């Protein structure tokens, strides 16, 4: 059940810990995320353990559902109801992983999404599909005014706090250092 205070931490702790970054959310229902295949995520064979690929897919697909709903003037919580991940190749430690997610179909409460993860050479390493359940957030469709300081950095600068907030679909300031204990709630 969604939080009753209707605040969402952006980015989520899991995204901060794994180093996931949204690099494109310019089209509703589509997002692109990246994550470095760090040795912390390696199995004994030296490749990225599948659970981390699944987390990357879930993050990308979940955020795609939020941008899809936002294009309809809705502010929603998006919860994963089920996920299927097919591992197509080995993601080796040291590569940059890129995940592209797309909303395939959706209604008022249920949205279907798909994602593909490629390694640094463009080779597909995973594909996923998932069903998300949407719940309206408090405040309906009203837009929130920009927070003070969020517009201080150029929006196109991917390292700026304003850009990270814009990528997350919010107007909040977001820490760019994953190790930072400064978390923003919206």
Secondary structure in CASP SS format (residue, H / E / C, confidence):
PFRMAT SS
TARGET T0000
AUTHOR 0000-0000-0000
METHOD secondary structure of the structure
MODEL  1
X C 1.00
X C 1.00
X C 1.00
X C 1.00
X C 1.00
X C 1.00
X C 1.00
X C 1.00
X E 1.00
X C 1.00
X C 1.00
X C 1.00
X H 1.00
X H 1.00
X H 1.00
X H 1.00
X H 1.00
X H 1.00
X C 1.00
X C 1.00
X E 1.00
X E 1.00
X E 1.00
X E 1.00
X C 1.00
X C 1.00
X C 1.00
X C 1.00
X C 1.00
X E 1.00
X E 1.00
X E 1.00
X E 1.00
X E 1.00
X E 1.00
X E 1.00
X C 1.00
X C 1.00
X H 1.00
X H 1.00
X H 1.00
X E 1.00
X C 1.00
X C 1.00
X C 1.00
X C 1.00
X E 1.00
X E 1.00
X C 1.00
X H 1.00
X H 1.00
X H 1.00
X H 1.00
X H 1.00
X H 1.00
X H 1.00
X H 1.00
X H 1.00
X H 1.00
X H 1.00
X H 1.00
X H 1.00
X H 1.00
X H 1.00
X H 1.00
X H 1.00
X H 1.00
X H 1.00
X H 1.00
X H 1.00
X C 1.00
X C 1.00
X C 1.00
X C 1.00
X C 1.00
X E 1.00
X E 1.00
X E 1.00
X E 1.00
X E 1.00
X E 1.00
X E 1.00
X E 1.00
X E 1.00
X E 1.00
X E 1.00
X E 1.00
X C 1.00
X C 1.00
X C 1.00
X C 1.00
X E 1.00
X C 1.00
X C 1.00
X C 1.00
X E 1.00
X E 1.00
X E 1.00
X E 1.00
X E 1.00
X E 1.00
X E 1.00
X E 1.00
X E 1.00
X E 1.00
X E 1.00
X C 1.00
X C 1.00
X C 1.00
X E 1.00
X E 1.00
X E 1.00
X E 1.00
X E 1.00
X E 1.00
X E 1.00
X E 1.00
X E 1.00
X C 1.00
X C 1.00
X C 1.00
X C 1.00
X C 1.00
X E 1.00
X E 1.00
X E 1.00
X E 1.00
X E 1.00
X E 1.00
X E 1.00
X E 1.00
X E 1.00
X E 1.00
X E 1.00
X E 1.00
X E 1.00
X C 1.00
X C 1.00
X C 1.00
X C 1.00
X C 1.00
X C 1.00
X C 1.00
X C 1.00
X C 1.00
X C 1.00
X C 1.00
X C 1.00
X C 1.00
X C 1.00
X C 1.00
X C 1.00
X C 1.00
X C 1.00
X C 1.00
X C 1.00
X C 1.00
X C 1.00
X C 1.00
X C 1.00
X H 1.00
X H 1.00
X H 1.00
X H 1.00
X H 1.00
X H 1.00
X H 1.00
X C 1.00
X C 1.00
X C 1.00
X C 1.00
X C 1.00
X C 1.00
X C 1.00
X C 1.00
X C 1.00
X C 1.00
X C 1.00
X C 1.00
X C 1.00
X C 1.00
X C 1.00
X C 1.00
X C 1.00
X E 1.00
X C 1.00
END
